[in-house]
Amino acid sequence: MNAIHQQQPLRILVVEDNVDIAENIGDYLEAQGHIMDFAMDGIGGLHLAITQKYDILILDIMLPGMDGITLCNKLREAGGKQTPVLMLTARDTLSNKLEGFKAGADDYLIKPFALQELEARIKALTKRAEIVEKSVQHVADLELDTGSMKVSRAGKPIDLNRACLKILQMLMQAYPNVVPRNEIEDTLWGDMPPGSDSLRSHIYILRRAIDKPFEQALLETVHGVGYRLVDPDEISV
């Protein structure tokens, strides 16, 4: 049986102006029982993404009216939604990925792509919709409310994309231990990691958010192993 078909039907929004690509995606996923909505431009896509509830958003970067980066950014900031976003792009550079991840994308798929790979990435992004216990975790002056998934440091709110929130949650739960790279990648993407640059990109964004504005760094790279959070005050004791 097809892997994604074993899940409950998903409600999926495809924002793609290439009719052939949109139809191929729709035909493939509808055949597996999923509920599909479509938008051919960024403005219409943003309206649907904000006003409707979807399990995942498949989003092309190059769109008329509003590009995918702007759409994703507005969805995260104005819409306040954490719907998983899988971006479709013909551009495969680190700077482009960083731009998308910063806007709130969860994963990238480079055109042209196999529909089976699209299926695997959808599965990886949606199967871990977590129900987390409401609690507040602390490391030094960094705070994560796992109920609301709100982050702050020294009382200052910090906005993180979905992937960075997951990474931070893993690091705080494991503190003061190291979380291996492969464990983070498995949590984010299952057995279909998008490439070595993707985790590095998320770590870069996370570090800039929780460390750069502050005097003391909390996020530490353990070379060849993974990442951990450190409390400088505890180290100095």
C-alpha positions as CSV (number, residue, x, y, z in Angstrom):
1,M,0.0,0.0,0.0
2,N,1.2,3.5,-0.8
3,A,2.9,5.1,2.3
4,I,1.0,8.4,2.3
5,H,-2.3,6.6,1.6
6,Q,-2.0,5.0,5.0
7,Q,-2.5,8.3,6.6
8,Q,-5.8,10.1,7.1
9,P,-6.7,12.2,4.0
10,L,-4.9,15.5,4.1
11,R,-6.3,18.9,3.0
12,I,-3.6,20.3,0.7
13,L,-3.3,23.8,-0.9
14,V,-1.2,24.0,-4.0
15,V,-0.1,27.5,-5.1
16,E,1.4,27.1,-8.5
17,D,0.9,29.1,-11.7
18,N,2.1,26.3,-14.0
19,V,-1.1,24.6,-15.0
20,D,0.6,21.3,-16.0
21,I,2.5,21.0,-12.7
22,A,-0.5,21.9,-10.6
23,E,-2.6,19.3,-12.5
24,N,0.0,16.6,-12.2
25,I,0.2,17.2,-8.4
26,G,-3.5,17.4,-8.1
27,D,-4.2,14.2,-10.0
28,Y,-1.5,12.3,-8.1
29,L,-2.7,13.3,-4.6
30,E,-6.4,13.3,-5.3
31,A,-6.1,9.7,-6.5
32,Q,-4.9,8.9,-3.0
33,G,-8.0,10.5,-1.4
34,H,-6.5,13.8,-0.4
35,I,-8.6,17.0,-0.6
36,M,-7.0,19.6,-2.9
37,D,-7.3,23.3,-3.3
38,F,-5.5,25.4,-5.9
39,A,-4.4,29.0,-6.5
40,M,-2.7,30.3,-9.5
41,D,-1.3,33.4,-8.0
42,G,0.2,34.6,-4.7
43,I,-2.6,36.9,-3.6
44,G,-5.3,34.2,-4.1
45,G,-3.0,31.7,-2.4
46,L,-2.4,33.8,0.6
47,H,-6.1,34.5,1.0
48,L,-6.9,30.7,1.0
49,A,-4.0,29.9,3.3
50,I,-5.1,32.4,5.9
51,T,-8.8,31.9,5.8
52,Q,-8.9,28.1,5.4
53,K,-7.3,25.3,7.4
54,Y,-4.8,23.1,5.6
55,D,-2.5,20.3,6.6
56,I,0.2,21.4,4.2
57,L,0.9,24.2,1.7
58,I,2.8,23.4,-1.5
59,L,4.1,26.7,-2.7
60,D,5.9,27.8,-5.8
61,I,8.4,30.6,-5.4
62,M,7.9,32.4,-8.8
63,L,4.2,33.5,-8.8
64,P,2.3,36.4,-10.3
65,G,0.9,39.0,-8.0
66,M,3.0,38.0,-5.0
67,D,6.0,35.7,-4.9
68,G,6.2,32.6,-2.7
69,I,8.7,34.1,-0.3
70,T,6.5,37.1,0.4
71,L,3.4,34.9,0.7
72,C,5.1,32.6,3.2
73,N,6.4,35.5,5.2
74,K,3.0,37.1,5.3
75,L,1.4,33.8,6.3
76,R,3.7,33.4,9.2
77,E,3.6,37.0,10.4
78,A,0.1,38.4,9.5
79,G,-1.7,35.1,9.4
80,G,0.0,33.7,12.5
81,K,-0.3,30.2,11.1
82,Q,2.2,27.3,11.4
83,T,0.9,25.3,8.5
84,P,3.8,23.3,7.1
85,V,5.1,24.9,3.8
86,L,6.9,22.9,1.1
87,M,8.4,25.3,-1.4
88,L,8.9,24.4,-5.1
89,T,11.7,26.1,-6.9
90,A,14.0,25.8,-9.9
91,R,16.8,27.6,-7.9
92,D,19.1,25.4,-5.8
93,T,21.4,27.8,-4.0
94,L,22.1,28.2,-0.3
95,S,21.1,31.9,-0.4
96,N,17.7,31.1,-1.9
97,K,17.1,28.4,0.7
98,L,18.1,30.7,3.5
99,E,15.7,33.3,2.2
100,G,12.9,30.7,2.1
101,F,13.6,29.2,5.5
102,K,13.8,32.7,7.0
103,A,10.3,33.4,5.6
104,G,9.0,30.3,7.3
105,A,9.3,27.5,4.8
106,D,9.8,24.0,6.2
107,D,11.3,22.2,3.2
108,Y,12.4,22.7,-0.4
109,L,11.8,20.6,-3.5
110,I,13.8,21.4,-6.6
111,K,12.1,21.3,-10.0
112,P,11.9,19.0,-11.9
113,F,10.9,16.5,-9.2
114,A,9.4,13.0,-9.0
115,L,5.9,12.9,-7.6
116,Q,7.0,10.0,-5.4
117,E,9.5,12.4,-3.8
118,L,6.8,15.0,-3.3
119,E,4.8,12.4,-1.6
120,A,7.6,11.4,0.7
121,R,8.3,15.0,1.7
122,I,4.6,15.6,2.4
123,K,4.5,12.6,4.6
124,A,7.6,13.8,6.5
125,L,6.2,17.2,7.1
126,T,2.7,16.1,8.2
127,K,3.1,12.9,10.1
128,R,4.7,14.7,13.0
129,A,1.9,17.1,13.8
130,E,2.5,17.0,17.5
131,I,0.3,17.5,20.5
132,V,2.7,18.8,23.1
133,E,2.2,19.0,26.8
134,K,1.7,22.6,28.0
135,S,4.8,23.5,29.9
136,V,7.5,26.2,30.0
137,Q,11.1,25.2,29.5
138,H,14.1,27.3,30.5
139,V,17.7,27.4,29.6
140,A,19.4,30.5,31.2
141,D,17.2,33.4,30.2
142,L,15.8,31.6,27.1
143,E,12.1,30.4,27.5
144,L,9.9,28.1,25.4
145,D,6.2,27.7,26.1
146,T,5.5,24.3,24.5
147,G,1.8,24.9,24.7
148,S,1.7,28.1,22.7
149,M,5.1,27.5,21.1
150,K,6.1,31.1,22.0
151,V,9.8,31.8,22.5
152,S,11.4,34.6,24.5
153,R,14.8,35.5,25.8
154,A,15.3,38.0,28.6
155,G,11.6,38.8,28.3
156,K,12.0,39.7,24.6
157,P,9.7,37.8,22.2
158,I,11.5,35.8,19.4
159,D,9.8,34.7,16.2
160,L,10.9,31.4,14.8
161,N,9.8,29.4,11.8
162,R,8.3,25.9,12.3
163,A,11.5,24.0,11.8
164,C,13.5,26.2,14.1
165,L,10.8,25.8,16.8
166,K,11.1,22.0,16.5
167,I,14.9,22.2,16.7
168,L,14.8,24.5,19.7
169,Q,12.3,22.2,21.5
170,M,14.6,19.2,21.0
171,L,17.6,21.1,22.3
172,M,15.7,22.3,25.3
173,Q,14.3,18.9,26.1
174,A,17.8,17.4,25.8
175,Y,19.6,20.1,27.7
176,P,22.5,20.0,28.7
177,N,23.1,17.0,26.4
178,V,24.0,17.1,22.7
179,V,21.3,16.4,20.1
180,P,23.0,14.5,17.2
181,R,22.6,16.0,13.7
182,N,20.9,12.8,12.3
183,E,18.3,12.9,15.1
184,I,17.3,16.5,14.3
185,E,17.2,15.6,10.6
186,D,15.0,12.6,11.2
187,T,12.6,14.6,13.3
188,L,12.3,17.3,10.6
189,W,12.3,15.2,7.5
190,G,12.2,11.5,8.3
191,D,14.2,9.4,5.8
192,M,14.1,12.1,3.1
193,P,16.4,15.0,4.3
194,P,16.6,17.7,1.7
195,G,20.4,18.1,1.8
196,S,23.3,18.9,4.0
197,D,22.7,22.7,3.7
198,S,19.2,22.6,5.0
199,L,19.9,21.8,8.7
200,R,22.8,24.2,8.6
201,S,20.5,26.9,7.3
202,H,18.0,26.3,10.1
203,I,20.7,26.3,12.7
204,Y,22.1,29.6,11.3
205,I,18.6,31.2,11.5
206,L,18.1,29.9,15.0
207,R,21.4,31.1,16.2
208,R,20.8,34.6,14.8
209,A,17.4,34.7,16.5
210,I,18.3,33.5,20.0
211,D,22.0,34.5,20.3
212,K,23.0,37.4,18.1
213,P,21.0,40.1,19.8
214,F,22.3,39.1,23.2
215,E,25.7,39.2,25.0
216,Q,26.0,35.5,25.7
217,A,25.6,32.7,23.2
218,L,23.6,29.7,24.2
219,L,23.6,27.5,21.0
220,E,26.8,25.5,20.7
221,T,28.0,23.4,17.8
222,V,29.7,20.1,18.8
223,H,31.7,19.5,15.7
224,G,31.1,16.1,14.1
225,V,28.3,15.3,16.5
226,G,25.4,17.8,16.7
227,Y,24.2,20.7,18.7
228,R,23.4,21.6,22.3
229,L,22.3,24.5,24.5
230,V,24.7,25.8,27.2
231,D,24.1,28.1,30.2
232,P,27.2,30.3,30.5
233,D,26.5,31.0,34.1
234,E,26.5,27.3,35.0
235,I,29.7,26.7,33.0
236,S,31.5,29.5,34.9
237,V,30.6,28.1,38.3
